[in-house]
Structure formats: C-alpha cells, structure tokens
Amino acid sequence: MNKAALVEKIAEFCNTKADAERAVEALISEITRSLKSGEDVSIAGLGIFKVKDRAARTARNPRTGEMVKVPATRVPKFSAAKALKDAVKG
C-alpha cells in the first residue's frame, strides 16, 4: 500500500478525499516534527517511532574494496507493537 492507497482507504471514513489527504499529511508531518526534535512517537496498537544515533564507523566499498569513513548520523527507527505483530502473524 502506498500513500495514495492509504488516502483512498481513509477517505471511506471521512467526508471527502481532501479531508483524508489532510489527515495523512498531518500525521506524517507531526511524526517527522517530533522525531526531528528528539521525541518518541507512540501509537497504541501500531508501535513506537524513535530516533537512534548511529556512531561513526569505517566501512568497505564493495565495488572497489576501499575503506571509507562513514560519519555519525541520526536515523529513524520503528518498533512494532505487540498487537501489530500478532495481527501480522495470524
């Protein structure tokens, strides 16, 4: 499912497709804003979005074999809730 398909499904519960699109955009925007400021986002039944700090490291370029320095960075991480895991399993 992509963003457009998600909007279509949510539109079934909203007054208009435009309302559904605004809702999806607002959700994405608020999750992004919270993660940028270092906050976790917990949605019951879905999971937790967190920011993880990845340390600087040395990696090998698989094409050339050359060693490359990879700088430290922050990356988003998602941990699925038990309810979501159980729904997917069964």
C-alpha positions as CSV (number, residue, x, y, z in Angstrom):
1,M,0.0,0.0,0.0
2,N,1.3,3.4,-0.9
3,K,0.3,6.9,0.3
4,A,-2.4,7.3,-2.3
5,A,-4.0,4.0,-1.5
6,L,-3.9,4.9,2.2
7,V,-5.7,8.2,1.5
8,E,-8.3,6.2,-0.5
9,K,-9.0,3.9,2.4
10,I,-9.2,6.7,5.0
11,A,-11.5,8.6,2.6
12,E,-14.1,5.9,3.2
13,F,-14.3,7.1,6.8
14,C,-14.1,10.8,6.1
15,N,-16.4,13.3,4.4
16,T,-14.1,13.8,1.5
17,K,-10.9,12.6,-0.1
18,A,-9.3,16.0,0.6
19,D,-10.1,15.6,4.3
20,A,-8.4,12.2,4.3
21,E,-5.3,13.6,2.5
22,R,-5.0,16.4,5.0
23,A,-5.2,13.8,7.8
24,V,-2.5,11.7,6.3
25,E,-0.3,14.7,5.7
26,A,-0.8,16.0,9.2
27,L,0.1,12.6,10.7
28,I,3.3,12.3,8.6
29,S,4.2,16.0,9.4
30,E,3.7,15.6,13.2
31,I,5.7,12.3,13.3
32,T,8.5,13.9,11.4
33,R,8.5,17.1,13.5
34,S,8.5,15.0,16.8
35,L,11.4,12.8,15.6
36,K,13.4,15.9,14.5
37,S,13.1,17.4,17.9
38,G,14.2,14.1,19.5
39,E,10.8,13.0,20.9
40,D,9.4,9.4,20.5
41,V,6.0,8.9,18.9
42,S,4.0,6.1,20.4
43,I,0.8,5.0,18.7
44,A,-1.1,2.3,20.6
45,G,-1.7,-0.8,18.6
46,L,0.8,0.3,15.9
47,G,4.2,0.9,17.5
48,I,6.8,3.4,18.5
49,F,8.8,5.7,16.2
50,K,12.2,6.6,17.7
51,V,15.4,8.3,16.7
52,K,18.6,6.3,17.0
53,D,22.1,7.7,17.0
54,R,24.4,5.7,14.7
55,A,28.1,6.0,15.6
56,A,30.8,6.9,13.1
57,R,32.4,3.9,11.6
58,T,34.7,2.6,8.9
59,A,33.1,0.6,6.1
60,R,34.4,-1.1,2.9
61,N,33.2,-0.1,-0.5
62,P,32.1,-3.5,-2.0
63,R,32.9,-2.4,-5.6
64,T,36.5,-1.1,-5.0
65,G,37.4,-2.7,-1.7
66,E,38.5,0.7,-0.5
67,M,37.9,1.6,3.2
68,V,35.5,4.6,3.7
69,K,34.8,6.6,6.8
70,V,31.0,6.8,7.5
71,P,30.1,9.8,9.7
72,A,27.9,9.6,12.7
73,T,24.2,10.2,12.0
74,R,20.7,10.0,13.4
75,V,18.2,7.6,11.8
76,P,14.5,6.9,12.4
77,K,13.6,3.5,14.0
78,F,10.2,1.8,14.2
79,S,9.3,-0.8,16.8
80,A,6.1,-2.6,16.1
81,A,3.6,-3.0,18.9
82,K,2.6,-6.5,20.1
83,A,-0.9,-6.1,18.7
84,L,0.5,-5.3,15.2
85,K,2.9,-8.3,15.4
86,D,0.1,-10.6,16.4
87,A,-2.1,-9.4,13.6
88,V,0.5,-10.0,11.0
89,K,1.4,-13.5,12.3
90,G,-2.1,-14.8,12.3
